[in-house]
Structure formats: structure tokens, C-alpha cells
Amino acid sequence: MKRIKVAVAGAGRIGKIHIENIFERFPRVELALVADQSPEAETYIKGKGLNYANGFDAIVGNSEIDAVIICSPTDTHANFVEQAAKAGKHIFCEKPLDLSLDQVVKTLQVVEESKVKLMLGFNRRFDPNFLKIKSMVADGKIGDPQILKITSRDPGPPPVSYVKVSGGLFMDMAIHDFDMARYIMGKEVVEVYARGAVLVDKAIGEAGDIDTALTTLTFADGTMANIDNCRKAVYGYDQRLEAFGSKGMVKVDNNFPDNHQYYSDAGVHGSLPLNFFLERYTTSYLNEMNAFFQSIQNGSDLPVTGNDALEAMKIALAALKSVKENRPVKVEEIV
Ligand SMILES: NC(=O)c1ccc[n+]([C@@H]2O[C@H](COP(=O)([O-])OP(=O)(O)OC[C@H]3O[C@@H](n4cnc5c(N)ncnc54)[C@H](O)[C@@H]3O)[C@@H](O)[C@H]2O)c1
């Protein structure tokens, strides 16, 4: 297998996960350079003995680098993807690609013209629980799928400063669930009906966002998905999924740090679910990186594409429109 050289842009929360994984788990991948602008990140990168740069130019200007992993803030993604594509580098980009549909369409065009690979970080597709459901649905174990139910609640809301630039609950948080619905059902969503509310923190409402939502997705053949999102679940990160069909039902529960049950005269108690995405989705982050590198090294198809980013984004925009206009919105209305 060909040895490849990669660079990472952005060594924050998610960037560090990918850096650690590449460093420790992929002997045939060389982490040649990490770019970031913060002094903390510089200390971290140099502390690991890695080459540091304070700007993206150093990555695109280095002809030895085969691929770049973009983990910088969302408002840098489209620009960095276009620069990397024009420089002939394969790209893994964290979600979302951008908050503007026009920009996403333009960026995907640049990628297509540059003939490089672009994979989006819809990591939940690589989670062992959800992979099990995907394979059982695809193998016909539940017969014809009829209803998909996704519960996706965070342990606590992000700071309002983050909310303001995040693109909102649908674009920032539920976008993973919209992608998951398309992935598990294996078909496109045609209509979105969403209700949203501010039930957790008034400041989120004052920033123009919602913190709680119920979304019904309808697929072309009339099958449906129901997605339940909230920015705060007092018991931790709540990530469950259930698929129901003509021959049965399959579901997955949360992951826990251990499975002990303590019995007393007050009741039966266990551990809280794993607290947030960094703990809960550890395996998925490793698996998605593996899939990206394999695609570059073996020429295999990417499991998540730019088109997946576009379709999930259209669903998010339709959900927002549905809440604002209090009506079901056809995805084809989103142009
Ligand atoms: N797939 C997932 O589960 C997941 C989870 C969290 C975040 N994300 C996405 O990843 C991205 C980063 O999120 P985060 O939570 O790691 O953010 P973060 O703020 O923790 O880290 C971002 C890093 O990028 C650096 N940076 C800022 N501008 C830069 C530039 N111009 N060039 C290079 N580096 C720059 C910052 O200094 C910081 O170290 C966001 O787009 C977010 O939506 C995805």
C-alpha cells in the first residue's frame, strides 16, 4: 500500500482527535504538517514533535502533501477546500462544508474540476451501533423499512457566542441526523416538517436560534423518519436509533462507560451515558479516517461525498424554513 503524506488544518477539539489517531494508528500515513493560528495549538503541535505552520498557505504550497484534513472553524471550510483542490490535494473536511447553499455548490464544482477526492466528516456513519442497524436494514432483517426514529440530544448547550456563528441547531447539530436518515434508509428525503422551540436557554432564542426540535422527514415512497433534538439532556449525551419495518424492528441504545447496575432499597441505578461526542464517537472518528486513507491508497470509492453534504444541508435548510413558515417544505423548494 502506498505511503501517503497528510496535513491537518486546525488543532482544536476535533483536530486533536484526528491528529492523535493518525499519529498512533496509521503507520502508513505520515502527518507532515499541522496548521493552526492559536498559541495553545502551536504548543500542542510542537509538543508532539510535529511540523507547525501558522497558515493554510504552508499546506497548499507543499507539493509533497497528498491530502489535507480540515478541522478549522466552519467559516474557513469552503475556502480551504477550494485552495486544496486547486493544489491537487485530496480532502477530508469536517461538517458543515459551508452555511451557504450557493457556496457549497460552487465549492463542489471546484472539487469536481480538480479531480481530487472530497470526504465529509459525517462520522456517525462509522459508529458500530449505527453500522449494525444499517447492515440489518440493508439485509432485509426488518422487512420493508417504514419508520426510522432518531434521538439526538446534547448534554448541554454550547456558548451563545458559538450558537451565533454555528448556522443554528439544524445546520450545526441535526445535520448529522439528517445524513444518518438518508444513510440508513438509503434514499432521498422529499419533504421536511419541523417544529422548533426555545425550552433550554432564552439566550439561544435571543441569538436567533432554537434549542429543541422535532422533525419529520418523508421519503419519496412515503416512508418516514422522526428526529428528536435537544441541546440539553441532564443525563448526558443521548444518541439512540430505531428502525421499524414490515418484519420487525431493530434499535440501539446509548453507550455507557460500564454496564454495572446498583440495586438498593431506593431502586436500580447504572452509569450515565458517555458524556459527549469526543467520548461517544471515538471509534467512528478512527473508522472514518481509515476509510479516507484507504480510498486514497487503494482507489476505492469514498463512503461519504460532497453530494452527501449538499443533500443533508438542503434538509437542514428545509427544516428551518418549515419552522419559520409553519408548514411542510419540499426539499426541491430549497435552491
Ligand atoms: N464531526 C464531528 O463530530 C464534529 C465535532 C466537533 C466539531 N466539528 C466541526 O469541526 C470544526 C472545528 O470544530 P472544533 O469544535 O474542533 O473547533 P475548535 O474551536 O475547538 O478548533 C478550531 C481550531 O482551528 C484553529 N483555527 C482557526 N482559524 C484557523 C485558520 N485560519 N487556519 C488554521 N487553523 C485555524 C483554531 O485556532 C482552533 O485551534 C467545525 O466546523 C465543527 O462544525 C465536527
The ligand as an SDF file (V2000), in Angstrom:
LIG
                    3D

 44 48  0  0  0  0  0  0  0  0999 V2000
  -17.8120   15.5640   13.2480 N   0  0  0  0  0  0  0  0  0  0  0  0
  -17.9290   15.9380   14.4910 C   0  0  0  0  0  0  0  0  0  0  0  0
  -18.3200   15.1830   15.3550 O   0  0  0  0  0  0  0  0  0  0  0  0
  -17.5170   17.3390   14.8640 C   0  0  0  0  0  0  0  0  0  0  0  0
  -17.3720   17.6440   16.2150 C   0  0  0  0  0  0  0  0  0  0  0  0
  -16.9630   18.9240   16.5560 C   0  0  0  0  0  0  0  0  0  0  0  0
  -16.7120   19.8820   15.5950 C   0  0  0  0  0  0  0  0  0  0  0  0
  -16.8900   19.5480   14.2870 N   0  0  0  0  0  0  0  0  0  0  0  0
  -16.6220   20.5680   13.2420 C   0  0  0  0  0  0  0  0  0  0  0  0
  -15.2030   20.7600   13.2100 O   0  0  0  0  0  0  0  0  0  0  0  0
  -14.8820   22.1370   13.0360 C   0  0  0  0  0  0  0  0  0  0  0  0
  -13.9850   22.5900   14.1960 C   0  0  0  0  0  0  0  0  0  0  0  0
  -14.6970   22.4390   15.4060 O   0  0  0  0  0  0  0  0  0  0  0  0
  -13.9400   22.3490   16.8400 P   0  0  0  0  0  0  0  0  0  0  0  0
  -15.0070   22.0900   17.8230 O   0  0  0  0  0  0  0  0  0  0  0  0
  -12.7660   21.4330   16.7670 O   0  0  0  0  0  0  0  0  0  0  0  0
  -13.4310   23.8560   16.9660 O   0  0  0  0  0  0  0  0  0  0  0  0
  -12.2510   24.4310   17.8840 P   0  0  0  0  0  0  0  0  0  0  0  0
  -12.5550   25.8700   18.0530 O   0  0  0  0  0  0  0  0  0  0  0  0
  -12.0400   23.5780   19.0920 O   0  0  0  0  0  0  0  0  0  0  0  0
  -10.9350   24.2620   16.9690 O   0  0  0  0  0  0  0  0  0  0  0  0
  -10.7210   25.0000   15.7810 C   0  0  0  0  0  0  0  0  0  0  0  0
   -9.2000   25.2050   15.6330 C   0  0  0  0  0  0  0  0  0  0  0  0
   -8.9780   25.8170   14.3780 O   0  0  0  0  0  0  0  0  0  0  0  0
   -7.9860   26.8410   14.5780 C   0  0  0  0  0  0  0  0  0  0  0  0
   -8.0790   27.8290   13.5050 N   0  0  0  0  0  0  0  0  0  0  0  0
   -8.8440   28.9580   13.4610 C   0  0  0  0  0  0  0  0  0  0  0  0
   -8.6690   29.6040   12.2970 N   0  0  0  0  0  0  0  0  0  0  0  0
   -7.7630   28.8720   11.5820 C   0  0  0  0  0  0  0  0  0  0  0  0
   -7.1610   29.0180   10.3190 C   0  0  0  0  0  0  0  0  0  0  0  0
   -7.4750   30.0510    9.5300 N   0  0  0  0  0  0  0  0  0  0  0  0
   -6.2630   28.0820    9.9250 N   0  0  0  0  0  0  0  0  0  0  0  0
   -5.9540   27.0260   10.7080 C   0  0  0  0  0  0  0  0  0  0  0  0
   -6.4990   26.8340   11.9420 N   0  0  0  0  0  0  0  0  0  0  0  0
   -7.3830   27.7440   12.3690 C   0  0  0  0  0  0  0  0  0  0  0  0
   -8.2720   27.3870   15.9510 C   0  0  0  0  0  0  0  0  0  0  0  0
   -7.1330   28.0860   16.4880 O   0  0  0  0  0  0  0  0  0  0  0  0
   -8.6080   26.1040   16.7130 C   0  0  0  0  0  0  0  0  0  0  0  0
   -7.4560   25.5090   17.2660 O   0  0  0  0  0  0  0  0  0  0  0  0
  -16.2130   22.8720   12.9500 C   0  0  0  0  0  0  0  0  0  0  0  0
  -16.5320   23.0860   11.6000 O   0  0  0  0  0  0  0  0  0  0  0  0
  -17.2280   21.9140   13.5680 C   0  0  0  0  0  0  0  0  0  0  0  0
  -18.5270   22.0300   12.9900 O   0  0  0  0  0  0  0  0  0  0  0  0
  -17.2630   18.3100   13.9030 C   0  0  0  0  0  0  0  0  0  0  0  0
  1  2  1  0
  2  3  2  0
  2  4  1  0
  4  5  1  0
  4 44  2  0
  5  6  2  0
  6  7  1  0
  7  8  2  0
  8  9  1  0
  8 44  1  0
  9 10  1  0
  9 42  1  0
 10 11  1  0
 11 12  1  0
 11 40  1  0
 12 13  1  0
 13 14  1  0
 14 15  2  0
 14 16  1  0
 14 17  1  0
 17 18  1  0
 18 19  2  0
 18 20  1  0
 18 21  1  0
 21 22  1  0
 22 23  1  0
 23 24  1  0
 23 38  1  0
 24 25  1  0
 25 26  1  0
 25 36  1  0
 26 27  1  0
 26 35  1  0
 27 28  2  0
 28 29  1  0
 29 30  1  0
 29 35  2  0
 30 31  1  0
 30 32  2  0
 32 33  1  0
 33 34  2  0
 34 35  1  0
 36 37  1  0
 36 38  1  0
 38 39  1  0
 40 41  1  0
 40 42  1  0
 42 43  1  0
M  CHG  2   8   1  16  -1
M  END
$$$$
